[in-house]
Amino acid sequence: MSREREHSTTDDALDLDVRLLRRAGDLGGDHKVVVRWTRGESVNIVGVTVLGGEAALVFYRDERGEATTERIGIEWTFCNFGGERPWWTCAHCGRRCAIVYAAGAGPFMCRLCANLTYTTAASDAYTRANYRIKKRRERLGWERGAPSPSKPKGMHWRTWDRLFDEFLVADRMESAALGTWMECMHREIGRIARRVDDEIAPKLEI
């Protein structure tokens, strides 16, 4: 069902989300944060030291197992309703981005410079909907098969309502995509069966 992949995806790379780091501590000061990144059975521990809100030193081991230290700039922009929002500054192109990626032995950079595509871009409608459902469940703390979850502590009701509505939309999209796929499979099976009948019937008449 999935299309052939032409590029590595964001799931193949080690990533750092500045928004998650901000939730873990004040990016405007000096502090240290440890990020645990897991892919399958592989676990990578990333240490981040924030330097006065202007940059961060990142310590990790790349895919070759070599210890690496990088400096990633932090830029701030004003929000419409007050406050400021942090962004990473891509070391390669200088653009602002919320997430930077380290693909292979390369340094952290934005998705475009790392030549990465989103996993859902290389997937069919059913897989994309299933991926959205998984992500919404993770944000809501909702395990598959469990009853409707309560709002996680610290999450605004408006955010909870939005995530739950997005989950319901993705769930309907998944069901519709699965139904479409099953109809296509039934038609394909019928076409094969007719072809077999057309090839076998003349031989039986002889």
TORMARMAR-242899 format. One record per residue (C-alpha): residue in three letters; x, y, z. Coordinates in Angstrom, 1 decimal, decimal comma. Last residue first. Example, Ala and Ser with C-alpha at 12.3 -4.5 7.8 and 13.67 -1.06 7.14 Angstrom:
# TORMARMAR-242899
   r      x      y      z
 ser   13,7   -1,1    7,1
 ala   12,3   -4,5    7,8
END
This chain:
# TORMARMAR-242899
   r      x      y      z
 ile  -11,1  -29,0  -25,9
 glu  -13,9  -27,4  -23,8
 leu  -11,7  -27,6  -20,7
 lys   -8,9  -25,7  -22,5
 pro  -11,3  -22,9  -23,5
 ala  -12,5  -22,6  -19,8
 ile   -9,0  -22,3  -18,3
 glu   -7,8  -19,0  -19,7
 asp  -11,1  -17,1  -19,4
 asp  -11,7  -18,6  -15,9
 val   -8,3  -17,5  -14,7
 arg   -8,9  -14,0  -16,1
 arg  -12,2  -13,8  -14,4
 ala  -10,7  -14,9  -11,0
 ile   -7,9  -12,3  -11,4
 arg  -10,4   -9,5  -12,1
 gly  -12,6  -10,7   -9,1
 ile   -9,5  -10,6   -6,8
 glu   -8,6   -7,2   -8,1
 arg  -12,2   -5,9   -7,5
 his  -12,2   -7,4   -4,0
 met   -8,8   -5,8   -3,3
 cys  -10,0   -2,4   -4,5
 glu  -13,0   -2,6   -2,2
 met  -10,8   -3,6    0,7
 trp   -8,6   -0,6    0,1
 thr  -11,5    1,8    0,0
 gly  -12,9    0,3    3,3
 leu   -9,5    0,7    4,9
 ala   -9,2    4,3    3,7
 ala  -12,7    5,1    5,1
 ser  -11,9    3,5    8,4
 glu   -8,6    5,3    8,7
 met  -10,2    8,6    7,7
 arg  -12,9    8,2   10,4
 asp  -10,2    7,5   13,0
 ala   -8,2   10,5   11,8
 val  -11,2   12,8   12,3
 leu  -11,9   11,3   15,8
 phe   -8,2   11,8   16,8
 glu   -8,3   15,4   15,5
 asp  -11,3   16,1   17,7
 phe   -9,5   14,6   20,7
 leu   -6,4   16,7   20,0
 arg   -8,5   19,9   19,7
 asp  -10,5   19,1   22,9
 trp   -7,3   18,4   24,8
 thr   -5,7   21,6   23,6
 arg   -8,7   23,7   24,5
 trp   -8,8   22,0   27,9
 his   -5,3   23,1   28,6
 met   -2,8   20,3   29,4
 gly   -1,0   20,5   32,8
 lys   -2,3   17,1   34,1
 pro   -3,5   14,9   31,2
 lys   -7,2   15,3   30,4
 ser   -9,1   12,0   31,1
 pro   -8,9    9,2   28,6
 ser  -11,8    7,5   26,7
 pro  -11,7    3,8   27,5
 ala   -8,6    1,7   26,9
 gly   -8,3   -0,5   23,7
 arg   -5,3    1,5   22,4
 glu   -3,6    3,4   25,2
 trp   -4,5    7,1   25,6
 gly   -1,9    9,5   27,1
 leu   -3,5   12,3   25,1
 arg   -0,3   13,3   23,3
 glu    0,5    9,6   22,6
 arg   -3,0    8,9   21,4
 arg   -2,8   11,9   19,1
 lys    0,5   10,5   17,6
 lys   -0,9    7,0   17,1
 ile   -4,1    8,3   15,5
 arg   -2,1   10,5   13,1
 tyr    0,1    7,5   12,1
 asn   -3,1    5,4   11,5
 ala   -4,4    8,2    9,2
 arg   -1,2    8,3    7,3
 thr   -1,0    4,5    7,0
 tyr   -4,6    4,3    5,6
 ala   -4,0    7,2    3,1
 asp   -0,9    5,6    1,7
 ser    2,6    6,4    2,9
 ala    5,7    8,2    1,7
 ala    4,5   11,6    2,8
 thr    3,5   10,1    6,2
 thr    7,1    9,4    7,2
 tyr    8,0   13,1    6,7
 thr   10,8   13,7    4,2
 leu   14,5   14,2    5,0
 asn   17,1   15,9    2,9
 ala   19,1   16,9    6,1
 cys   19,1   20,5    4,7
 leu   15,3   20,4    4,3
 arg   14,7   18,8    7,8
 cys   16,8   21,4    9,6
 met   20,3   20,6   10,9
 phe   22,0   18,6   13,5
 pro   25,4   17,3   12,3
 gly   26,0   14,4    9,9
 ala   27,1   10,9   10,9
 gly   23,8    9,4    9,9
 ala   20,9   11,9   10,0
 ala   21,0   14,4   12,8
 tyr   17,7   16,3   12,8
 val   16,6   19,7   14,0
 ile   13,1   20,5   15,2
 ala   11,3   23,9   15,8
 cys   13,0   25,6   12,8
 arg   14,5   29,0   12,0
 arg   16,6   29,2    8,9
 gly   20,4   29,7    9,1
 cys   21,2   27,4    6,1
 his   23,7   24,9    7,5
 ala   23,7   25,6   11,3
 cys   19,9   25,6   11,4
 thr   18,8   28,1   14,0
 trp   16,6   26,4   16,6
 trp   13,5   28,3   17,6
 pro   12,2   29,8   20,9
 arg    8,9   31,5   21,3
 glu    8,3   34,7   23,3
 gly    5,6   36,1   25,5
 gly    2,5   38,0   24,5
 phe   -0,7   37,2   22,6
 asn    0,8   37,4   19,1
 cys    4,0   35,7   20,1
 phe    7,4   37,4   19,9
 thr   10,3   35,5   18,2
 trp   13,4   34,0   19,8
 glu   16,5   32,5   18,2
 ile   18,6   29,6   19,6
 gly   21,9   28,5   18,0
 ile   23,1   24,9   18,0
 arg   26,5   24,1   19,3
 glu   27,7   20,5   18,7
 thr   29,5   17,9   20,7
 thr   30,0   14,4   19,3
 ala   31,1   11,1   20,9
 glu   31,7    8,5   18,2
 gly   29,5    5,4   18,1
 arg   29,4    5,3   14,3
 glu   25,7    6,2   14,4
 asp   26,5    9,4   16,4
 arg   27,1    9,6   20,1
 tyr   25,6   12,6   21,9
 phe   26,4   16,0   23,5
 val   24,5   19,1   22,5
 leu   25,6   22,6   23,5
 ala   22,7   25,0   23,3
 ala   22,5   28,6   22,1
 glu   21,3   32,1   23,0
 gly   18,9   31,3   25,9
 gly   21,7   31,8   28,4
 leu   23,7   28,7   27,3
 val   21,5   25,6   27,4
 thr   23,3   22,4   28,0
 val   21,7   19,4   26,2
 gly   22,7   15,8   26,8
 val   21,5   13,2   24,3
 ile   21,1    9,6   25,3
 asn   20,5    7,2   22,4
 val   18,6    4,0   22,7
 ser   18,4    1,4   19,9
 glu   15,9   -1,5   20,5
 gly   13,3    0,0   18,2
 arg   14,2    3,7   17,9
 thr   14,6    5,4   21,3
 trp   15,7    9,0   22,1
 arg   16,3    9,9   25,8
 val   16,9   13,6   26,2
 val   18,9   14,9   29,2
 val   18,5   18,6   30,0
 lys   21,1   21,0   31,5
 his   20,6   24,6   32,7
 asp   21,6   28,2   32,0
 gly   18,7   30,6   31,6
 gly   16,3   31,6   28,8
 leu   15,5   28,0   27,9
 asp   13,6   27,6   31,2
 gly   13,1   23,9   31,7
 ala   11,4   20,6   30,5
 arg    8,7   22,4   28,6
 arg   11,3   24,4   26,8
 leu   13,1   21,2   25,7
 leu    9,8   19,9   24,3
 arg    9,4   23,0   22,2
 val   13,0   22,9   21,0
 asp   12,4   19,5   19,4
 leu   15,6   17,5   18,9
 asp   15,8   14,7   16,4
 leu   17,9   11,6   15,7
 ala   17,1   10,5   12,2
 asp   15,2    7,5   10,6
 asp   11,8    8,8   11,8
 thr   12,3   12,0    9,9
 thr   12,4   10,0    6,7
 ser   15,2    8,9    4,4
 his   14,5    9,7    0,7
 glu   13,1    7,9   -2,3
 arg   10,6    5,6   -0,5
 glu    8,4    3,5   -2,6
 arg    4,7    4,2   -2,0
 ser    2,9    2,4    0,7
 met    0,0    0,0    0,0
END
